[in-house]
């Protein structure tokens, strides 16, 4: 029994295709053909060029004869499984067991072919916003993704309250907000929280906070101690019951109620509505455990390794040095991947941001010393470490840091220290500081953040970025 040539939409594997230009009867022994409505009139042709049974790859029939071009004309029954016939065309769809496979004309084939794979820059349902802290980095990330930054207006009222207005629809969108913990940190953090909440209540499907430099990361534990033999360097605060907030133990003043501010920031981000966090080189990796939402802590190490190999000719004769014991794991990882040795500097800190004494563990004589750390603030530690390495016989000294905060006297200290170069990533803006300190160079990590965003949006793993620098 033949049926009409144009039929209702056909489903294959749950995918609905446009109406077919052919159909067969329930006995699957008769084919009805007609002009393809998907081709221009001058190129229309008969559709069915062959069919075969699912049971055997060699079972087929020759292309239909001219007599079969008349709609409704019967087709000969297909040969029994195991028979011989012409080699069928490439199958476009897998039929149900016992069904037939047809070769479509170009119009039908084009209409029923799966859509081409999207290019790396074709990313639907994604919106990228930039905060006020680091617009240059946000623009670099957007350029690498082939996206335009979303419209957002931030301003301050006369009483210094922050106002944020999202300038486009984010309903059902995958939103990424780039805001680094630098500059006016408290204002930028509040701006980020408001942006997250504004997108969340605007019905975005997911909000990811991309925070290259995580704020308050150094306040990650309660056991903060400060040597305080000089009473003028300590502050005592008394409550109404006159109990001091510091307890004296010998020459050490121990803060008994130090806050864990990194945990507080994590809670604030979650309450604001963030569904996911992307950051880089957390000061303490256990900060990830402060969150109840997924956190991707990316590493600058692959980019650092690439910079060393491309810019230090004597890198095979170098030694990787940690300026403190806390960075031992970081430098051993880099040293292992470069197949070189490492050294360690132990520091005894008398007061915050001041180093009293340094002890070098390792042989740096006649070698290029590369200091590696996650961040530098006033740069007292790395500058003292550079002097220590030079006095120990190092031929050259480099410093490579993920986050270059460079506050207070940092720039003048770097200019006066024995560095060949101080290399930082651009998680924090460095343009103004580079004008006053020619030793500062930066590694662009926008490609790492962009690839992390792309992989997150597409549901792919980001672990590849732990050991590779994306192109």
C-alpha positions as a Markdown table, in Angstrom:
| # | Residue | x | y | z |
|---|---|---|---|---|
| 1 | Unk | 0.0 | 0.0 | 0.0 |
| 2 | Unk | 1.5 | 3.3 | -1.1 |
| 3 | Unk | 1.1 | 6.5 | 0.8 |
| 4 | Unk | 1.6 | 10.1 | 0.0 |
| 5 | Unk | 5.0 | 11.5 | -0.9 |
| 6 | Unk | 5.2 | 14.4 | 1.6 |
| 7 | Unk | 4.5 | 13.3 | 5.1 |
| 8 | Unk | 4.6 | 14.7 | 8.6 |
| 9 | Unk | 8.0 | 15.4 | 10.3 |
| 10 | Unk | 10.0 | 12.3 | 10.8 |
| 11 | Unk | 11.8 | 11.4 | 14.1 |
| 12 | Unk | 15.2 | 9.6 | 14.3 |
| 13 | Unk | 16.8 | 9.0 | 17.7 |
| 14 | Unk | 14.5 | 11.6 | 19.3 |
| 15 | Unk | 15.5 | 14.3 | 16.8 |
| 16 | Unk | 12.6 | 15.7 | 14.6 |
| 17 | Unk | 13.5 | 16.4 | 11.0 |
| 18 | Unk | 11.6 | 18.4 | 8.4 |
| 19 | Unk | 8.9 | 16.5 | 6.4 |
| 20 | Unk | 10.3 | 13.7 | 4.3 |
| 21 | Unk | 10.0 | 13.8 | 0.5 |
| 22 | Unk | 9.5 | 10.0 | 0.4 |
| 23 | Unk | 7.8 | 7.3 | 2.3 |
| 24 | Unk | 7.2 | 3.6 | 2.0 |
| 25 | Unk | 4.2 | 1.4 | 2.8 |
| 26 | Unk | 3.9 | -0.8 | 5.9 |
| 27 | Unk | 5.1 | -3.8 | 4.0 |
| 28 | Unk | 8.3 | -2.0 | 3.1 |
| 29 | Unk | 8.1 | -3.4 | -0.4 |
| 30 | Unk | 6.9 | -0.2 | -2.2 |
| 31 | Unk | 8.5 | 3.2 | -2.4 |
| 32 | Unk | 6.8 | 6.4 | -3.4 |
| 33 | Unk | 8.9 | 9.1 | -4.9 |
| 34 | Unk | 8.3 | 12.7 | -5.9 |
| 35 | Unk | 10.1 | 15.9 | -6.8 |
| 36 | Unk | 12.2 | 17.2 | -3.9 |
| 37 | Unk | 10.6 | 20.4 | -2.5 |
| 38 | Unk | 13.9 | 21.3 | -0.9 |
| 39 | Unk | 15.8 | 22.0 | -4.2 |
| 40 | Unk | 15.3 | 24.8 | -6.7 |
| 41 | Unk | 13.0 | 23.8 | -9.6 |
| 42 | Unk | 15.8 | 23.6 | -12.1 |
| 43 | Unk | 17.7 | 20.9 | -10.0 |
| 44 | Unk | 14.8 | 18.9 | -8.7 |
| 45 | Unk | 15.2 | 15.2 | -9.2 |
| 46 | Unk | 13.7 | 11.9 | -8.1 |
| 47 | Unk | 14.9 | 11.0 | -4.6 |
| 48 | Unk | 15.2 | 7.3 | -3.9 |
| 49 | Unk | 18.4 | 5.9 | -5.4 |
| 50 | Unk | 18.6 | 2.6 | -3.5 |
| 51 | Unk | 17.7 | 0.8 | -0.4 |
| 52 | Unk | 18.8 | -2.3 | 1.4 |
| 53 | Unk | 17.8 | -4.4 | 4.3 |
| 54 | Unk | 19.3 | -3.9 | 7.7 |
| 55 | Unk | 20.2 | -7.6 | 8.0 |
| 56 | Unk | 23.1 | -7.6 | 5.5 |
| 57 | Unk | 25.6 | -5.1 | 4.3 |
| 58 | Unk | 25.7 | -6.8 | 0.9 |
| 59 | Unk | 21.9 | -6.8 | 0.4 |
| 60 | Unk | 20.9 | -4.0 | -1.9 |
| 61 | Unk | 19.1 | -3.2 | -5.1 |
| 62 | Unk | 20.2 | -1.2 | -8.1 |
| 63 | Unk | 19.1 | 2.4 | -8.4 |
| 64 | Unk | 15.4 | 2.7 | -9.3 |
| 65 | Unk | 14.5 | 2.4 | -13.0 |
| 66 | Unk | 12.9 | 5.2 | -15.0 |
| 67 | Unk | 9.5 | 3.5 | -14.5 |
| 68 | Unk | 9.9 | 4.1 | -10.8 |
| 69 | Unk | 9.9 | 7.9 | -11.3 |
| 70 | Unk | 6.2 | 8.0 | -11.4 |
| 71 | Unk | 4.7 | 8.6 | -7.9 |
| 72 | Unk | 3.0 | 5.5 | -6.7 |
| 73 | Unk | 4.7 | 3.0 | -9.1 |
| 74 | Unk | 5.6 | -0.2 | -7.3 |
| 75 | Unk | 9.1 | -1.1 | -6.5 |
| 76 | Unk | 10.4 | -4.7 | -6.6 |
| 77 | Unk | 10.7 | -6.3 | -3.3 |
| 78 | Unk | 14.2 | -6.3 | -1.8 |
| 79 | Unk | 16.2 | -9.6 | -2.1 |
| 80 | Unk | 16.3 | -11.9 | 0.8 |
| 81 | Unk | 19.1 | -11.5 | 3.3 |
| 82 | Unk | 22.4 | -12.9 | 2.0 |
| 83 | Unk | 21.6 | -12.0 | -1.7 |
| 84 | Unk | 23.8 | -10.0 | -3.9 |
| 85 | Unk | 23.3 | -6.6 | -5.4 |
| 86 | Unk | 24.9 | -3.2 | -6.0 |
| 87 | Unk | 27.0 | -1.7 | -3.2 |
| 88 | Unk | 24.6 | 0.7 | -1.4 |
| 89 | Unk | 25.4 | 4.3 | -0.8 |
| 90 | Unk | 26.6 | 5.5 | 2.6 |
| 91 | Unk | 23.9 | 5.1 | 5.2 |
| 92 | Unk | 22.7 | 8.4 | 6.6 |
| 93 | Unk | 20.6 | 7.1 | 9.4 |
| 94 | Unk | 20.4 | 3.8 | 11.2 |
| 95 | Unk | 16.9 | 2.2 | 10.7 |
| 96 | Unk | 14.9 | 0.2 | 13.1 |
| 97 | Unk | 15.7 | -3.6 | 13.0 |
| 98 | Unk | 14.3 | -5.0 | 9.8 |
| 99 | Unk | 13.8 | -1.6 | 8.2 |
| 100 | Unk | 15.3 | -0.1 | 5.1 |
| 101 | Unk | 18.0 | 2.5 | 4.5 |
| 102 | Unk | 17.5 | 5.1 | 1.8 |
| 103 | Unk | 19.9 | 7.4 | 0.0 |
| 104 | Unk | 18.4 | 10.8 | -0.3 |
| 105 | Unk | 18.8 | 13.4 | -3.0 |
| 106 | Unk | 21.1 | 16.4 | -2.2 |
| 107 | Unk | 18.2 | 18.5 | -0.9 |
| 108 | Unk | 17.0 | 15.9 | 1.5 |
| 109 | Unk | 20.6 | 15.0 | 2.6 |
| 110 | Unk | 21.3 | 18.6 | 3.4 |
| 111 | Unk | 18.1 | 19.1 | 5.3 |
| 112 | Unk | 18.6 | 16.0 | 7.4 |
| 113 | Unk | 22.4 | 16.2 | 8.0 |
| 114 | Unk | 23.3 | 17.1 | 11.5 |
| 115 | Unk | 24.3 | 20.7 | 12.0 |
| 116 | Unk | 28.0 | 21.5 | 11.7 |
| 117 | Unk | 30.0 | 21.5 | 15.0 |
| 118 | Unk | 30.1 | 25.0 | 16.4 |
| 119 | Unk | 33.5 | 26.8 | 16.2 |
| 120 | Unk | 35.3 | 27.4 | 19.4 |
| 121 | Unk | 34.0 | 31.0 | 19.3 |
| 122 | Unk | 30.4 | 30.1 | 18.7 |
| 123 | Unk | 29.1 | 30.0 | 22.3 |
| 124 | Unk | 25.3 | 30.5 | 22.6 |
| 125 | Unk | 23.5 | 31.4 | 25.8 |
| 126 | Unk | 26.5 | 32.9 | 27.5 |
| 127 | Unk | 27.0 | 36.4 | 28.8 |
| 128 | Unk | 30.3 | 37.9 | 30.0 |
| 129 | Unk | 30.4 | 40.9 | 32.3 |
| 130 | Unk | 33.3 | 42.9 | 33.6 |
| 131 | Unk | 33.6 | 44.5 | 37.0 |
| 132 | Unk | 35.5 | 47.7 | 37.6 |
| 133 | Unk | 38.7 | 46.2 | 39.0 |
| 134 | Unk | 40.4 | 44.9 | 35.8 |
| 135 | Unk | 38.6 | 45.8 | 32.6 |
| 136 | Unk | 41.7 | 45.1 | 30.4 |
| 137 | Unk | 41.8 | 41.5 | 31.5 |
| 138 | Unk | 38.1 | 41.1 | 31.0 |
| 139 | Unk | 38.4 | 42.5 | 27.4 |
| 140 | Unk | 41.3 | 40.1 | 26.7 |
| 141 | Unk | 39.2 | 37.1 | 27.9 |
| 142 | Unk | 36.2 | 38.3 | 25.8 |
| 143 | Unk | 38.3 | 38.7 | 22.7 |
| 144 | Unk | 39.7 | 35.2 | 23.0 |
| 145 | Unk | 36.2 | 33.8 | 23.4 |
| 146 | Unk | 34.9 | 35.9 | 20.4 |
| 147 | Unk | 32.3 | 37.5 | 22.7 |
| 148 | Unk | 31.3 | 41.1 | 23.4 |
| 149 | Unk | 31.3 | 42.2 | 27.1 |
| 150 | Unk | 27.8 | 42.5 | 28.4 |
| 151 | Unk | 26.4 | 45.9 | 29.2 |
| 152 | Unk | 26.6 | 46.9 | 32.8 |
| 153 | Unk | 26.6 | 50.3 | 34.5 |
| 154 | Unk | 28.3 | 50.8 | 37.9 |
| 155 | Unk | 28.3 | 54.0 | 39.8 |
| 156 | Unk | 28.3 | 55.4 | 43.4 |
| 157 | Unk | 25.7 | 57.4 | 45.1 |
| 158 | Unk | 26.7 | 60.6 | 47.0 |
| 159 | Unk | 26.9 | 58.5 | 50.2 |
| 160 | Unk | 29.4 | 56.1 | 48.5 |
| 161 | Unk | 26.9 | 53.2 | 48.1 |
| 162 | Unk | 27.5 | 51.1 | 45.1 |
| 163 | Unk | 24.9 | 50.9 | 42.4 |
| 164 | Unk | 24.9 | 48.3 | 39.6 |
| 165 | Unk | 22.5 | 48.1 | 36.6 |
| 166 | Unk | 22.6 | 45.2 | 34.2 |
| 167 | Unk | 21.9 | 46.6 | 30.8 |
| 168 | Unk | 20.7 | 43.5 | 28.9 |
| 169 | Unk | 18.6 | 40.4 | 29.5 |
| 170 | Unk | 20.3 | 37.5 | 31.2 |
| 171 | Unk | 17.2 | 35.3 | 31.5 |
| 172 | Unk | 18.2 | 31.7 | 31.0 |
| 173 | Unk | 21.8 | 32.7 | 30.2 |
| 174 | Unk | 25.1 | 31.3 | 31.6 |
| 175 | Unk | 26.6 | 34.4 | 33.2 |
| 176 | Unk | 30.3 | 34.9 | 33.9 |
| 177 | Unk | 31.4 | 38.0 | 36.0 |
| 178 | Unk | 35.1 | 38.9 | 36.0 |
| 179 | Unk | 36.2 | 40.8 | 39.0 |
| 180 | Unk | 39.7 | 40.6 | 40.6 |
| 181 | Unk | 40.4 | 41.3 | 44.2 |
| 182 | Unk | 42.6 | 44.3 | 43.7 |
| 183 | Unk | 42.5 | 48.1 | 43.8 |
| 184 | Unk | 39.7 | 49.3 | 46.1 |
| 185 | Unk | 39.2 | 45.7 | 47.3 |
| 186 | Unk | 36.2 | 46.3 | 49.5 |
| 187 | Unk | 34.3 | 48.4 | 46.9 |
| 188 | Unk | 35.1 | 45.9 | 44.2 |
| 189 | Unk | 34.0 | 43.0 | 46.4 |
| 190 | Unk | 30.7 | 44.7 | 47.1 |
| 191 | Unk | 30.3 | 45.5 | 43.4 |
| 192 | Unk | 30.8 | 41.8 | 42.6 |
| 193 | Unk | 28.2 | 40.7 | 45.1 |
| 194 | Unk | 25.6 | 43.1 | 43.8 |
| 195 | Unk | 26.3 | 42.0 | 40.2 |
| 196 | Unk | 25.9 | 38.4 | 41.1 |
| 197 | Unk | 22.7 | 39.0 | 42.9 |
| 198 | Unk | 21.3 | 41.2 | 40.1 |
| 199 | Unk | 21.9 | 38.4 | 37.5 |
| 200 | Unk | 20.5 | 35.8 | 39.8 |
| 201 | Unk | 17.2 | 37.5 | 40.5 |
| 202 | Unk | 17.0 | 38.3 | 36.7 |
| 203 | Unk | 16.5 | 34.5 | 36.1 |
| 204 | Unk | 20.0 | 33.6 | 34.8 |
| 205 | Unk | 20.5 | 29.9 | 34.6 |
| 206 | Unk | 23.9 | 30.0 | 36.3 |
| 207 | Unk | 26.2 | 32.7 | 37.6 |
| 208 | Unk | 29.9 | 32.1 | 37.8 |
| 209 | Unk | 32.2 | 34.6 | 39.6 |
| 210 | Unk | 35.6 | 34.7 | 37.9 |
| 211 | Unk | 38.0 | 36.1 | 40.5 |
| 212 | Unk | 41.6 | 35.9 | 39.3 |
| 213 | Unk | 43.0 | 37.2 | 42.6 |
| 214 | Unk | 40.8 | 36.1 | 45.5 |
| 215 | Unk | 40.4 | 38.8 | 48.1 |
| 216 | Unk | 41.1 | 38.2 | 51.8 |
| 217 | Unk | 42.9 | 34.9 | 50.9 |
| 218 | Unk | 45.7 | 35.5 | 53.5 |
| 219 | Unk | 43.1 | 35.6 | 56.3 |
| 220 | Unk | 42.5 | 31.9 | 56.0 |
| 221 | Unk | 43.1 | 30.6 | 59.5 |
| 222 | Unk | 42.7 | 31.6 | 63.2 |
| 223 | Unk | 46.1 | 31.0 | 64.6 |
| 224 | Unk | 47.6 | 34.3 | 63.7 |
| 225 | Unk | 50.6 | 35.3 | 65.8 |
| 226 | Unk | 52.8 | 38.4 | 65.8 |
| 227 | Unk | 56.0 | 39.0 | 67.7 |
| 228 | Unk | 55.5 | 42.2 | 69.6 |
| 229 | Unk | 58.3 | 43.0 | 71.9 |
| 230 | Unk | 57.8 | 46.7 | 71.0 |
| 231 | Unk | 54.6 | 47.8 | 72.7 |
| 232 | Unk | 54.3 | 50.7 | 70.3 |
| 233 | Unk | 53.6 | 48.3 | 67.4 |
| 234 | Unk | 50.6 | 46.7 | 69.1 |
| 235 | Unk | 47.1 | 47.9 | 69.4 |
| 236 | Unk | 45.0 | 47.0 | 72.4 |
| 237 | Unk | 41.2 | 47.1 | 72.2 |
| 238 | Unk | 39.1 | 46.8 | 75.3 |
| 239 | Unk | 35.5 | 45.9 | 75.6 |
| 240 | Unk | 33.2 | 47.2 | 78.3 |
| 241 | Unk | 34.4 | 44.5 | 80.7 |
| 242 | Unk | 38.0 | 45.7 | 80.2 |
| 243 | Unk | 39.2 | 42.4 | 78.9 |
| 244 | Unk | 42.0 | 42.8 | 76.4 |
| 245 | Unk | 41.6 | 41.1 | 73.0 |
| 246 | Unk | 45.3 | 40.0 | 73.1 |
| 247 | Unk | 46.8 | 37.6 | 75.4 |
| 248 | Unk | 50.5 | 38.0 | 76.3 |
| 249 | Unk | 52.6 | 34.9 | 76.2 |
| 250 | Unk | 56.3 | 35.8 | 76.8 |
| 251 | Unk | 57.5 | 38.0 | 74.0 |
| 252 | Unk | 54.7 | 37.0 | 71.7 |
| 253 | Unk | 51.3 | 38.6 | 71.5 |
| 254 | Unk | 48.8 | 36.1 | 70.2 |
| 255 | Unk | 45.5 | 37.3 | 68.7 |
| 256 | Unk | 42.9 | 35.1 | 70.4 |
| 257 | Unk | 40.0 | 36.2 | 68.2 |
| 258 | Unk | 41.5 | 36.6 | 64.7 |
| 259 | Unk | 38.8 | 36.3 | 62.0 |
| 260 | Unk | 38.8 | 33.8 | 59.2 |
| 261 | Unk | 37.8 | 36.4 | 56.6 |
| 262 | Unk | 38.4 | 34.1 | 53.6 |
| 263 | Unk | 35.5 | 32.0 | 54.9 |
| 264 | Unk | 33.3 | 35.0 | 55.3 |
| 265 | Unk | 34.0 | 36.1 | 51.7 |
| 266 | Unk | 33.1 | 32.6 | 50.6 |
| 267 | Unk | 29.8 | 32.7 | 52.5 |
| 268 | Unk | 29.0 | 36.2 | 51.0 |
| 269 | Unk | 29.5 | 35.0 | 47.4 |
| 270 | Unk | 27.3 | 32.0 | 48.0 |
| 271 | Unk | 24.5 | 34.0 | 49.6 |
| 272 | Unk | 24.7 | 36.6 | 46.8 |
| 273 | Unk | 23.8 | 33.8 | 44.4 |
| 274 | Unk | 27.0 | 32.5 | 42.9 |
| 275 | Unk | 26.8 | 29.0 | 41.5 |
| 276 | Unk | 30.4 | 28.5 | 40.7 |
| 277 | Unk | 33.8 | 30.1 | 41.3 |
| 278 | Unk | 36.8 | 30.3 | 39.1 |
| 279 | Unk | 40.0 | 31.7 | 40.6 |
| 280 | Unk | 43.8 | 31.3 | 40.3 |
| 281 | Unk | 46.5 | 30.3 | 42.6 |
| 282 | Unk | 44.7 | 30.6 | 45.9 |
| 283 | Unk | 47.0 | 31.6 | 48.7 |
| 284 | Unk | 45.9 | 28.5 | 50.6 |
| 285 | Unk | 44.3 | 25.7 | 48.5 |
| 286 | Unk | 42.1 | 24.7 | 51.4 |
| 287 | Unk | 40.1 | 27.9 | 50.9 |
| 288 | Unk | 38.2 | 25.8 | 48.3 |
| 289 | Unk | 36.7 | 23.9 | 51.3 |
| 290 | Unk | 35.1 | 27.1 | 52.6 |
| 291 | Unk | 32.6 | 27.0 | 49.7 |
| 292 | Unk | 29.5 | 24.8 | 49.4 |
| 293 | Unk | 29.6 | 25.5 | 45.6 |
| 294 | Unk | 32.1 | 24.2 | 43.0 |
| 295 | Unk | 35.4 | 26.0 | 42.9 |
| 296 | Unk | 38.0 | 25.7 | 40.1 |
| 297 | Unk | 41.4 | 26.9 | 41.4 |
| 298 | Unk | 43.5 | 27.3 | 38.2 |
| 299 | Unk | 47.3 | 27.4 | 38.3 |
| 300 | Unk | 49.7 | 29.8 | 36.6 |
| 301 | Unk | 52.4 | 27.1 | 36.7 |
| 302 | Unk | 52.1 | 26.1 | 33.0 |
| 303 | Unk | 52.4 | 29.7 | 31.9 |
| 304 | Unk | 55.4 | 30.2 | 34.3 |
| 305 | Unk | 57.2 | 27.2 | 32.8 |
| 306 | Unk | 56.6 | 28.4 | 29.3 |
| 307 | Unk | 58.0 | 31.9 | 30.2 |
| 308 | Unk | 61.1 | 30.4 | 31.8 |
| 309 | Unk | 61.9 | 28.3 | 28.8 |
| 310 | Unk | 61.3 | 31.1 | 26.4 |
| 311 | Unk | 63.1 | 34.0 | 28.2 |
| 312 | Unk | 65.9 | 32.5 | 30.4 |
| 313 | Unk | 68.6 | 31.1 | 28.2 |
| 314 | Unk | 70.4 | 29.4 | 31.1 |
| 315 | Unk | 67.2 | 27.8 | 32.5 |
| 316 | Unk | 68.8 | 24.4 | 32.4 |
| 317 | Unk | 71.3 | 25.6 | 34.9 |
| 318 | Unk | 68.8 | 27.4 | 37.1 |
| 319 | Unk | 67.6 | 26.6 | 40.6 |
| 320 | Unk | 64.0 | 27.3 | 41.8 |
| 321 | Unk | 63.9 | 29.0 | 45.2 |
| 322 | Unk | 61.0 | 29.4 | 47.5 |
| 323 | Unk | 61.2 | 32.6 | 49.7 |
| 324 | Unk | 59.4 | 30.8 | 52.6 |
| 325 | Unk | 58.6 | 27.3 | 53.8 |
| 326 | Unk | 55.0 | 27.6 | 52.7 |
| 327 | Unk | 55.9 | 27.7 | 49.0 |
| 328 | Unk | 58.0 | 24.5 | 49.1 |
| 329 | Unk | 55.4 | 22.4 | 47.3 |
| 330 | Unk | 55.0 | 25.0 | 44.6 |
| 331 | Unk | 58.7 | 25.3 | 43.8 |
| 332 | Unk | 59.3 | 21.5 | 43.9 |
| 333 | Unk | 56.6 | 21.0 | 41.3 |
| 334 | Unk | 58.2 | 23.5 | 39.0 |
| 335 | Unk | 61.7 | 22.2 | 39.6 |
| 336 | Unk | 60.5 | 18.6 | 38.9 |
| 337 | Unk | 59.0 | 19.7 | 35.6 |
| 338 | Unk | 62.1 | 21.6 | 34.6 |
| 339 | Unk | 64.3 | 18.8 | 35.9 |
| 340 | Unk | 66.4 | 21.2 | 38.0 |
| 341 | Unk | 67.1 | 21.5 | 41.7 |
| 342 | Unk | 65.3 | 23.7 | 44.2 |
| 343 | Unk | 66.3 | 25.7 | 47.3 |
| 344 | Unk | 64.4 | 27.1 | 50.3 |
| 345 | Unk | 64.7 | 30.2 | 52.4 |
| 346 | Unk | 63.4 | 30.1 | 55.9 |
| 347 | Unk | 62.3 | 33.5 | 57.3 |
| 348 | Unk | 61.8 | 34.5 | 60.9 |
| 349 | Unk | 59.3 | 37.3 | 61.0 |
| 350 | Unk | 59.4 | 39.8 | 63.8 |
| 351 | Unk | 56.6 | 42.0 | 62.7 |
| 352 | Unk | 54.0 | 42.0 | 59.9 |
| 353 | Unk | 55.5 | 42.9 | 56.5 |
| 354 | Unk | 59.0 | 42.9 | 58.0 |
| 355 | Unk | 61.6 | 40.1 | 57.9 |
| 356 | Unk | 64.2 | 39.8 | 60.6 |
| 357 | Unk | 66.4 | 36.9 | 59.5 |
| 358 | Unk | 66.7 | 34.6 | 56.5 |
| 359 | Unk | 68.4 | 31.2 | 56.3 |
| 360 | Unk | 69.1 | 29.7 | 52.8 |
| 361 | Unk | 68.8 | 25.9 | 52.5 |
| 362 | Unk | 70.4 | 24.8 | 49.2 |
| 363 | Unk | 73.4 | 25.6 | 46.9 |
| 364 | Unk | 72.8 | 28.5 | 44.5 |
| 365 | Unk | 76.5 | 29.2 | 43.7 |
| 366 | Unk | 77.1 | 30.0 | 40.0 |
| 367 | Unk | 73.5 | 29.4 | 39.1 |
| 368 | Unk | 70.5 | 31.4 | 37.9 |
| 369 | Unk | 68.1 | 31.7 | 40.9 |
| 370 | Unk | 64.4 | 31.9 | 40.2 |
| 371 | Unk | 62.3 | 33.0 | 43.2 |
| 372 | Unk | 58.7 | 31.7 | 42.8 |
| 373 | Unk | 55.8 | 32.7 | 45.1 |
| 374 | Unk | 52.1 | 33.1 | 44.8 |
| 375 | Unk | 52.0 | 36.8 | 45.7 |
| 376 | Unk | 54.1 | 39.8 | 46.7 |
| 377 | Unk | 52.7 | 42.8 | 48.6 |
| 378 | Unk | 55.3 | 45.2 | 50.0 |
| 379 | Unk | 58.0 | 43.0 | 48.5 |
| 380 | Unk | 60.2 | 43.0 | 51.7 |
| 381 | Unk | 60.5 | 39.2 | 51.6 |
| 382 | Unk | 61.5 | 38.7 | 48.0 |
| 383 | Unk | 63.9 | 41.7 | 48.0 |
| 384 | Unk | 65.7 | 40.4 | 51.1 |
| 385 | Unk | 65.7 | 36.9 | 49.5 |
| 386 | Unk | 67.3 | 38.4 | 46.3 |
| 387 | Unk | 70.1 | 39.9 | 48.3 |
| 388 | Unk | 70.6 | 36.7 | 50.2 |
| 389 | Unk | 70.8 | 34.7 | 46.9 |
| 390 | Unk | 73.4 | 37.2 | 45.4 |
| 391 | Unk | 75.5 | 37.0 | 48.5 |
| 392 | Unk | 75.4 | 33.2 | 48.3 |
| 393 | Unk | 76.8 | 33.3 | 44.7 |
| 394 | Unk | 73.8 | 33.3 | 42.4 |
| 395 | Unk | 74.8 | 34.7 | 39.0 |
| 396 | Unk | 71.3 | 36.2 | 38.3 |
| 397 | Unk | 68.1 | 36.4 | 40.3 |
| 398 | Unk | 64.6 | 36.4 | 38.8 |
| 399 | Unk | 61.3 | 36.6 | 40.7 |
| 400 | Unk | 58.1 | 35.1 | 39.3 |
| 401 | Unk | 54.8 | 35.8 | 41.1 |
| 402 | Unk | 51.2 | 35.0 | 40.3 |
| 403 | Unk | 49.7 | 38.1 | 42.0 |
| 404 | Unk | 51.8 | 41.3 | 42.1 |
| 405 | Unk | 50.0 | 43.5 | 44.6 |
| 406 | Unk | 53.0 | 45.9 | 45.0 |
| 407 | Unk | 51.7 | 48.2 | 47.7 |
| 408 | Unk | 53.5 | 50.8 | 49.8 |
| 409 | Unk | 57.3 | 50.8 | 49.2 |
| 410 | Unk | 57.2 | 47.8 | 46.8 |
| 411 | Unk | 58.2 | 49.6 | 43.7 |
| 412 | Unk | 61.2 | 51.4 | 45.2 |
| 413 | Unk | 62.4 | 48.1 | 46.8 |
| 414 | Unk | 62.2 | 46.3 | 43.5 |
| 415 | Unk | 64.1 | 49.1 | 41.7 |
| 416 | Unk | 66.9 | 48.9 | 44.4 |
| 417 | Unk | 67.0 | 45.0 | 44.6 |
| 418 | Unk | 69.3 | 42.7 | 42.6 |
| 419 | Unk | 66.6 | 41.4 | 40.2 |
| 420 | Unk | 67.1 | 40.9 | 36.5 |
| 421 | Unk | 63.3 | 40.9 | 36.2 |
| 422 | Unk | 60.2 | 40.6 | 38.4 |
| 423 | Unk | 57.6 | 38.7 | 36.4 |
| 424 | Unk | 53.9 | 38.7 | 37.4 |
| 425 | Unk | 50.7 | 37.5 | 35.8 |
| 426 | Unk | 48.0 | 40.1 | 34.9 |
| 427 | Unk | 45.5 | 38.9 | 37.5 |
| 428 | Unk | 46.1 | 42.4 | 38.8 |
| 429 | Unk | 46.6 | 45.5 | 36.6 |
| 430 | Unk | 50.3 | 46.3 | 36.2 |
| 431 | Unk | 50.4 | 49.0 | 33.6 |
| 432 | Unk | 51.0 | 52.0 | 35.9 |
| 433 | Unk | 53.5 | 50.1 | 38.0 |
| 434 | Unk | 55.5 | 49.1 | 35.0 |
| 435 | Unk | 55.9 | 52.8 | 34.1 |
| 436 | Unk | 57.7 | 53.3 | 37.4 |
| 437 | Unk | 59.6 | 50.0 | 37.5 |
| 438 | Unk | 61.2 | 48.7 | 34.2 |
| 439 | Unk | 62.0 | 45.4 | 35.9 |
| 440 | Unk | 58.4 | 44.4 | 36.1 |
| 441 | Unk | 57.1 | 42.2 | 33.3 |
| 442 | Unk | 53.8 | 40.4 | 33.1 |
| 443 | Unk | 52.6 | 37.0 | 31.7 |
| 444 | Unk | 49.1 | 37.2 | 30.1 |
| 445 | Unk | 46.8 | 34.5 | 31.7 |
| 446 | Unk | 43.7 | 35.6 | 29.8 |
| 447 | Unk | 43.9 | 32.5 | 27.6 |
| 448 | Unk | 43.7 | 30.3 | 30.7 |
| 449 | Unk | 40.7 | 32.0 | 32.1 |
| 450 | Unk | 39.0 | 32.1 | 28.6 |
| 451 | Unk | 39.6 | 28.4 | 28.1 |
| 452 | Unk | 38.3 | 27.6 | 31.6 |
| 453 | Unk | 35.1 | 29.6 | 30.9 |
| 454 | Unk | 34.7 | 27.8 | 27.5 |
| 455 | Unk | 35.1 | 24.4 | 29.0 |
| 456 | Unk | 32.8 | 25.2 | 32.0 |
| 457 | Unk | 30.1 | 26.5 | 29.6 |
| 458 | Unk | 30.3 | 23.4 | 27.4 |
| 459 | Unk | 30.4 | 21.0 | 30.3 |
| 460 | Unk | 34.0 | 19.9 | 29.7 |
| 461 | Unk | 36.8 | 19.1 | 32.2 |
| 462 | Unk | 39.2 | 21.9 | 33.1 |
| 463 | Unk | 41.9 | 19.6 | 34.4 |
| 464 | Unk | 43.7 | 20.0 | 31.1 |
| 465 | Unk | 44.6 | 23.5 | 32.1 |
| 466 | Unk | 46.6 | 22.3 | 35.1 |
| 467 | Unk | 49.4 | 21.2 | 32.9 |
| 468 | Unk | 48.9 | 23.0 | 29.5 |
| 469 | Unk | 48.7 | 26.5 | 28.3 |
| 470 | Unk | 45.9 | 26.9 | 25.7 |
| 471 | Unk | 46.8 | 28.5 | 22.4 |
